[in-house]
């Protein structure tokens, strides 16, 4: 992989570090394809139970690669590899924690919104500046941003292109926590490690159910949730047994 670094700080946690520092981690097509490939690997490996996506201190990601845009003989947005990669990121079933330091702009901000938990470093800046190049957040941003922060704040960000700081992002619901900048990745890894201790079946089901609340009308999602009354797994039995026996559960993902 040329544009990302994939590591395993722990057997159950995959860390994907975006690695185009000179371009502020702009999301070139190649970088997106590599992220999607790493996530497919993570999906296929039972041992991986959570993923952390990070950038560097100056930039999580400055968004779509603006310099790639004129090279394309069709609208760059519509290229199949790009669209497929975003779809893979969107459909990744295991929990993803984003460790956001520096700029998270445009597609970079959209990538944070596709993550399940966002930890913002104190120096993080979130923004949707596409309006400055007469475009818009077209990889899900115009739809996910208002769902995350409400209409008027989304309009403010998208129509002015002005970024918001980490504390504001946290207050508005774009981030779950603010961490010291130099501890952001560590904090995200801690959270991922905690999730990795849980039953992977339960973790993936929780992710799917919470995402369902954004996608379906309430009556439909509640009735789907009700169908899970039949939920029965070995992990669930183990969780109950461990509670009764006052010991730590050992979840096997069955
Ligand atoms: N793409 C390519 N290169 C970028 C980049 C980007 N998005 N952002 C920064 N860089 C590069 C700069 O060109 C510069 O490279 P060199 O000149 O050194 O070769 C290097 O990173 C450092 O940038 P600066 O010199 O500008 O550094 P500053 O600290 O002064 O400023 C900045 C940092 C991040 C505030 C600034 O670079 C900036 O404003 N960057 C652009 C951010 C942006 O506009 N992001 C949104 C991109 S558009 C769709 C429609 C639209 C979209 C998607 C879908 N559909 C219709 C489906 C658009 C999505 C986007 O994300």
Boltz pocket constraint, residues with backbone or C-beta under 6 A from the ligand:
constraints:
  - pocket:
      binder: B
      contacts: [[A, 21], [A, 22], [A, 23], [A, 24], [A, 26], [A, 27], [A, 62], [A, 63], [A, 64], [A, 65], [A, 66], [A, 67], [A, 77], [A, 78], [A, 103], [A, 105], [A, 106], [A, 107], [A, 108], [A, 129], [A, 130], [A, 132], [A, 135], [A, 136], [A, 137], [A, 138], [A, 139]]
      max_distance: 6.0
